[in-house]
Every structure is written in C-alpha cells, then in structure tokens.
Amino acid sequence: MSYDVGGRLKEIRLAAGLSQRELAARSGVTHSLISLIEQNRNSPSVASLRKILGGIPMTMVSFFDEERTPRDKVFFEASDLLDLTSRLHQVNGGEIRCQISFRQVGDAQAHNLQILHESYDPGADTGAAMLKHESHEGGVVLAGELEITVGDQIKVLKPGDAYLFDSRIPHRYRNIGTERCIVVSACTPPYL
C-alpha cells in the first residue's frame, strides 16, 4: 500500500486556503516543486517536505499521523513508533529505495520533546542544503558510523559516541560507512 503524499499535500494546502504559488513563496521552494509533488511525479526529501510544511505551518507528524497517538500513553512497542519517512521513498524497479528512516516515539507535540529511532543506509545523506531550525538536538550512535557536520565542525561518530548542539547552527548527517547506522536522538522543541 503506497501513501499518497501528493494528494495529502494538496488536501492540506487547499484546506489552508493557499495556492501552489503562495505555498511555494512561504516555503522558499519553487512552484514547480510543489506541483510535481502534488502530482506524485517527485518524491520529496525529508528536508524539502519539512520546508514546505513549514509554510503552512504544519509538522511532519501532523502530515502523516492521521490517527493521533494517545497523549497519556507511557510505553511503546517497536510497532507503535510513528514512521515519518518510509512514505516518502520512491520505488525503483520494484525495489524500495529507503535511505533514511525516522520513527518517532509517542506524541512529540504534547511533550514538547521529539524522540526518534533513526536509521541511515550506507550513502544516506540529509542533503547538501544544511538543516537549520529553532531547536536543540542530541543523540547517541548505536551501530555503524555517522558523519555529522555542525557549522564548521565535522566528526565521524561510532557506536557509543554522541552529539548535542543548538539546531539553529546549520547541520547535516551522512552515513559514510559500509553498514547501516542506527541512532537514537531527541529534539526539543520538536522539529519534524
């Protein structure tokens, strides 16, 4: 079953009373990108979808989680985590290209804290355009290697290594290793 990212974006844009051009201007992306996504002719990256939703404004969680997690839930099984990214990946020749996976624990907005189980396939990259948002974030690498750039600092982290920084500083994540990298991270206030 595939998720209709384009249809959902169009539905939300129209509900907000915005034209494609207005949303593009608010988001700082091109009108053609919005159009291609809405036609399902372009599968947006996490960063570009987040940027577009910021023009509405809406979080990625709200975009994907139509059935909200109960606010008073305390414990979560692996199957309870909200998958924020697999619905963005394209299918190439029957094979799903899933380079980055973000799975969220519970209702981040209710707790003002976003906890993610992150997975980066070899070669996965959040993109040459550095991320930047009003938060603080940190995490611990559980498996594999992850190169993190924060401002002018670059470091390759291995299992047990960690990071913590002000997310207003431009940053980027890349798996430069040969095996999948697993990270558990937290961000406050929630970004995605």
C-alpha positions in Angstrom: 0.0 0.0 0.0 1.5 3.3 -1.0 0.8 6.6 0.7 -0.4 9.4 -1.5 2.0 12.2 -0.4 1.0 14.4 -3.3 -2.8 14.1 -2.6 -2.3 14.7 1.1 -0.2 17.8 0.4 -2.8 19.2 -2.0 -5.6 18.5 0.5 -3.7 20.3 3.3 -2.7 23.2 1.0 -6.3 23.7 -0.1 -7.6 23.5 3.5 -5.2 26.3 4.4 -6.6 28.4 1.5 -3.2 28.6 -0.3 -2.4 28.4 -4.0 0.7 26.4 -5.1 2.5 29.7 -5.7 1.6 31.1 -2.3 2.8 28.0 -0.5 6.0 28.0 -2.6 6.7 31.6 -1.6 6.0 31.0 2.1 8.2 27.8 2.0 11.1 29.2 0.0 10.8 26.5 -2.7 9.8 26.6 -6.3 6.3 26.5 -7.5 7.2 23.6 -9.8 8.4 21.5 -6.9 5.0 21.9 -5.2 3.3 21.0 -8.4 5.5 17.9 -9.1 5.0 16.6 -5.5 1.2 17.1 -5.7 1.2 15.1 -9.0 3.3 12.4 -7.3 5.9 13.0 -10.0 8.5 13.9 -7.4 9.2 12.2 -4.1 10.3 14.9 -1.6 13.2 14.5 0.7 12.6 14.8 4.4 14.2 18.3 4.4 12.2 19.6 1.4 8.9 18.3 2.8 9.7 19.8 6.2 10.4 23.1 4.5 7.2 23.0 2.5 5.1 22.1 5.6 6.7 25.0 7.5 5.0 27.3 5.0 1.5 26.1 6.1 2.6 25.7 9.2 2.4 22.0 10.0 4.7 19.3 11.4 5.6 16.1 9.5 3.9 14.2 12.3 0.6 16.0 11.7 1.1 15.4 8.0 1.4 11.6 8.4 -0.3 10.8 11.7 -4.0 11.0 10.9 -4.7 8.8 13.9 -3.0 10.6 16.8 -1.2 8.7 19.5 -3.0 8.9 22.9 -1.3 11.6 25.0 -1.3 9.5 28.1 0.4 6.5 26.6 3.7 5.8 28.5 5.1 2.6 26.9 5.6 1.9 23.2 6.4 -1.3 21.4 8.5 -1.1 18.2 5.4 -1.3 16.1 3.9 1.7 17.9 6.6 4.1 16.7 5.3 6.6 14.1 7.1 6.2 10.8 7.8 9.7 9.4 9.8 8.8 6.4 9.1 5.5 4.6 6.1 7.0 2.8 8.5 9.5 1.1 10.7 6.9 -0.6 10.4 6.0 -4.3 10.1 2.5 -5.7 12.7 1.8 -8.4 12.1 -1.3 -10.4 10.0 -2.9 -7.7 12.7 -2.2 -5.1 12.0 0.4 -2.4 14.8 2.9 -2.0 14.8 3.6 1.7 17.9 5.5 2.7 16.9 7.3 5.9 14.2 6.2 8.4 12.9 8.4 11.2 10.5 6.7 13.7 9.0 8.8 16.5 8.1 7.8 20.0 4.7 9.0 21.1 3.1 12.5 20.7 6.1 14.8 20.5 4.0 18.0 20.5 2.2 17.1 23.7 5.5 16.6 25.5 7.5 19.3 23.6 10.1 16.6 23.0 10.7 14.5 19.9 12.5 11.2 20.4 13.5 9.4 17.2 14.9 6.0 16.3 16.9 6.9 13.2 18.4 4.6 10.5 20.8 5.6 7.8 21.6 3.2 5.0 25.2 3.4 3.6 25.5 6.5 1.5 22.4 8.1 3.1 22.7 11.9 3.4 20.3 14.6 4.7 21.4 16.7 1.7 23.9 19.3 0.7 21.5 22.0 1.9 22.2 22.2 5.6 19.4 21.7 8.0 18.6 24.6 10.4 15.7 25.1 12.8 14.7 26.5 16.2 15.5 23.6 18.5 18.3 21.8 20.4 19.1 18.2 19.5 21.3 15.3 20.6 21.7 11.6 20.1 23.7 8.5 20.5 25.0 6.3 17.7 24.1 2.7 18.5 25.5 1.0 15.3 27.5 1.9 12.2 29.2 5.3 11.6 27.6 8.7 11.1 29.4 11.8 9.8 27.8 14.9 11.4 28.6 18.5 10.3 27.6 21.3 12.7 28.7 24.7 11.4 32.4 24.3 10.5 32.9 21.2 12.7 32.8 17.7 11.1 33.1 14.5 13.1 32.5 10.8 12.3 30.8 9.2 15.2 30.9 5.4 16.0 28.8 3.2 18.4 28.6 4.8 21.8 29.6 8.3 20.5 27.1 11.1 20.9 26.3 14.7 19.9 24.4 17.6 21.4 24.0 21.1 19.7 21.9 24.1 19.0 19.9 23.3 15.9 20.0 26.9 14.7 23.5 26.1 13.6 23.4 24.7 10.1 23.9 20.9 10.2 24.0 17.7 8.1 24.1 13.9 8.7 25.7 11.4 6.3 26.4 7.7 6.6 29.9 7.4 5.0 30.3 3.8 6.3 29.5 0.4 4.7 26.8 -0.7 7.1 23.5 0.8 8.3 23.9 3.4 11.1 21.3 3.4 13.9 20.9 6.5 16.1 18.5 7.3 19.0 18.0 11.1 19.1 16.0 13.8 20.8 15.0 17.2 19.7 13.2 20.0 21.7 11.0 21.6 20.6 10.0 19.0 18.1 11.3 19.7 14.5 9.7 17.1 12.2 
